[in-house]
Amino acid sequence: MPRLALVCREGTAPLWRKLSVSPDQRNRDGISIQAVGVVVQRHPRRGNLDPFYVEFIRGMESVLLDSGFNLMLQICRSSEEEIARYHHWARTGAVRAVLVVDLQTDDPRPGIVRGLGLPAVILGNPGLGKGLPAVWTNDGAAMRDAVTYLSVLGHRHIAHVGGPVQLFHTQERDAAFFATAKEYGMSAEAAHADYTEAGGARETATLFAQPFGLRPTAIIYDNDLMALGGRSHLLQAGCSIPGDISLLAWDDSLGCQLAGLSALSRDLAAYGALAARTLLDRIQGSSTGRHLAEIPHLVVRESTGPCNPRL
């Protein structure tokens, strides 16, 4: 069984009980196991981690376990707490390397971990890493594919419900969304939420409350939970999906499959495995440059269809 050393706030603990992981950092012979660290910023009210991170971490563990490493995951509520954790890890030697996630424009964290002497890899656009190795995916290409698909279906007014606007990958997706919509002569608008079902429902309600003829006929969501929240709101409001509106989620999941949501799909466990291998190479001093992961591909289900000509 993979062993993951978890330092978290109470609100996130139920997830890891479901995963059957252990906080023990020693193997069965009592010998200390080496660790790599990941810090994820989430407010305690958010509860469990996003499905993205659940699958991503499974992939990391599949590689780390074979190399005798634990994954130490820290849940923090702010950048200040995250940076303090890096200082603690550097001071105590608790981890051999760190993966820096959820990069922002002008993000100070890559420079901070380099200054602390912590071997590090970033998960995101290589341009943000200040020379650190990067594992990334081309979000812009995936968004262009999604908008092109909706254009072919005849949609002329579309919306994007993205994640937190300060995240660089949200900005990348927004930029590709608007550029591709403009290329096809579509009108486009964006909203931003917090990756939760409640956030997706709230932004969907706002978009769909616009006067008839101005509301979008298709929405792209930045994760599965927001798409599921939007779908629930629309069904409760008596909308037909896709008769009245088409919905498309970023990152496929069991929830998307059960709900019949079209999705931009990728192997998240393979993404995590690539990050883990890059971290291990970094510890050995051999990892440099950028490592491009799979670009999400479109999986079409019942939630998307041709634009209703009456809309």
Long-range contacts (C-beta under 8 A, 24 or more apart in sequence): 2-58, 2-61, 2-62, 2-64, 2-65, 2-71, 3-33, 3-65, 3-70, 4-57, 4-61, 4-70, 4-71, 4-72, 4-73, 5-35, 5-70, 5-71, 5-72, 5-73, 6-72, 6-73, 7-72, 7-73, 7-74, 7-75, 8-73, 8-74, 8-75, 9-44, 9-75, 9-77, 10-44, 11-44, 11-45, 11-46, 11-47, 12-42, 12-44, 12-47, 12-48, 12-49, 12-75, 14-47, 14-48, 15-47, 15-48, 15-49, 15-54, 19-54, 19-58, 25-70, 25-72, 27-68, 33-68, 33-69, 33-70, 34-68, 34-69, 34-70, 34-96, 35-69, 35-70, 35-71, 35-72, 35-94, 35-95, 35-96, 36-64, 36-69, 36-70, 36-71, 36-72, 36-95, 36-96, 36-97, 36-98, 36-99, 36-276, 36-279, 36-280, 36-283, 37-71, 37-72, 37-73, 37-74, 37-85, 37-89, 37-94, 37-95, 37-97, 37-98, 37-99, 38-71, 38-72, 38-73, 38-74, 38-98, 38-99, 38-101, 39-73, 39-74, 39-75, 39-76, 39-82, 39-85, 39-86, 39-98, 39-100, 39-101, 40-73, 40-74, 40-75, 40-76, 40-101, 40-102, 41-76, 41-77, 41-78, 41-79, 41-81, 41-82, 41-102, 42-75, 42-76, 42-77, 43-77, 44-77, 46-194, 46-196, 49-75, 50-195, 50-223, 50-225, 51-223, 51-224, 51-225, 51-251, 51-253, 51-255, 52-223, 52-251, 52-268, 55-268, 55-269, 55-272, 56-268, 56-269, 56-271, 56-272, 56-275, 57-272, 58-269, 58-272, 59-268, 59-269, 59-270, 59-271, 59-272, 59-273, 59-274, 59-275, 59-276, 60-99, 60-272, 60-273, 60-275, 60-276, 61-272, 61-276, 62-269, 62-272, 62-273, 62-276, 63-272, 63-273, 63-276, 63-277, 63-280, 64-276, 64-280, 67-280, 69-96, 69-280, 79-109, 82-109, 83-108, 83-109, 83-112, 86-112, 86-113, 86-116, 86-118, 87-116, 89-118, 90-116, 90-117, 90-118, 96-283, 97-121, 97-279, 97-282, 97-283, 99-123, 99-275, 99-279, 100-124, 100-132, 102-167, 103-128, 103-129, 103-167, 103-168, 103-169, 104-128, 104-166, 104-167, 104-168, 105-166, 105-168, 105-171, 107-168, 119-279, 119-282, 119-283, 120-282, 121-275, 121-278, 121-279, 121-282, 121-287, 123-275, 124-168, 124-169, 125-168, 125-169, 125-172, 126-289, 126-290, 128-168, 133-278, 133-281, 133-282, 133-287, 133-288, 133-289, 133-290, 133-291, 134-289, 134-290, 134-291, 135-271, 135-274, 135-275, 135-278, 135-290, 135-291, 135-293, 136-290, 136-291, 136-292, 136-293, 137-266, 137-271, 137-292, 137-293, 137-294, 137-295, 137-296, 138-292, 138-295, 139-169, 139-172, 139-173, 139-176, 140-172, 140-173, 140-175, 140-176, 141-176, 141-295, 142-250, 142-264, 142-295, 142-296, 142-297, 143-172, 143-173, 143-176, 143-177, 143-180, 143-220, 144-176, 144-179, 144-180, 145-264, 145-297, 145-298, 146-220, 146-248, 146-264, 146-298, 147-176, 147-177, 147-180, 147-181, 147-184, 147-186, 147-220, 148-180, 148-184, 149-248, 149-298, 149-300, 149-304, 150-186, 150-218, 150-220, 150-246, 150-248, 150-304, 151-184, 151-186, 153-218, 153-246, 153-304, 153-305, 153-306, 153-307, 154-306, 154-307, 154-309, 155-186, 155-217, 155-218, 155-246, 155-307, 156-185, 156-186, 156-187, 156-217, 156-307, 157-186, 157-187, 157-188, 157-214, 157-215, 157-216, 157-217, 157-218, 158-186, 158-187, 158-188, 158-216, 158-217, 158-218, 158-219, 158-220, 159-188, 159-189, 159-190, 159-191, 159-207, 159-216, 159-218, 159-219, 159-220, 160-188, 160-189, 160-190, 160-191, 160-219, 160-220, 160-221, 160-222, 161-190, 161-191, 161-192, 161-193, 161-200, 161-203, 161-204, 161-207, 161-219, 161-220, 161-221, 161-222, 161-226, 161-230, 162-190, 162-191, 162-192, 162-193, 162-222, 163-192, 163-193, 163-194, 163-195, 163-222, 163-223, 164-192, 164-194, 164-195, 165-192, 170-222, 173-222, 173-250, 177-220, 189-216, 193-226, 195-222, 195-223, 195-225, 195-226, 196-225, 196-226, 196-229, 197-225, 197-226, 197-228, 197-229, 197-232, 198-229, 199-226, 199-229, 200-225, 200-226, 200-227, 200-228, 200-229, 200-230, 200-233, 201-229, 201-230, 201-232, 201-233, 202-229, 203-230, 204-229, 204-230, 204-233, 204-234, 205-233, 205-237, 208-233, 208-234, 208-237, 208-239, 208-245, 212-311, 213-311, 215-245, 216-245, 217-244, 217-245, 217-246, 217-307, 217-308, 217-311, 218-245, 218-246, 218-247, 218-248, 218-304, 218-307, 219-245, 219-246, 219-247, 219-248, 220-248, 220-250, 221-247, 221-248, 221-249, 221-250, 222-250, 223-249, 223-250, 223-251, 224-249, 224-250, 224-251, 224-252, 224-253, 224-255, 224-256, 224-261, 224-263, 225-255, 227-256, 227-261, 227-263, 228-255, 228-256, 228-259, 228-261, 231-259, 231-261, 231-303, 241-302, 241-303, 242-302, 242-303, 242-304, 242-305, 243-305, 243-308, 244-308, 244-311, 246-303, 246-304, 246-305, 246-307, 247-303, 247-304, 248-303, 248-304, 250-296, 251-296, 252-299, 256-301, 257-301, 259-303, 260-301, 260-302, 260-303, 261-301, 261-303, 262-298, 262-299, 262-300, 262-301, 262-302, 262-303, 262-304, 263-298, 263-299, 263-301, 264-296, 264-297, 264-298, 264-299, 265-296, 265-297, 265-298, 265-299, 266-293, 266-294, 266-295, 266-296, 266-297, 267-294, 270-294
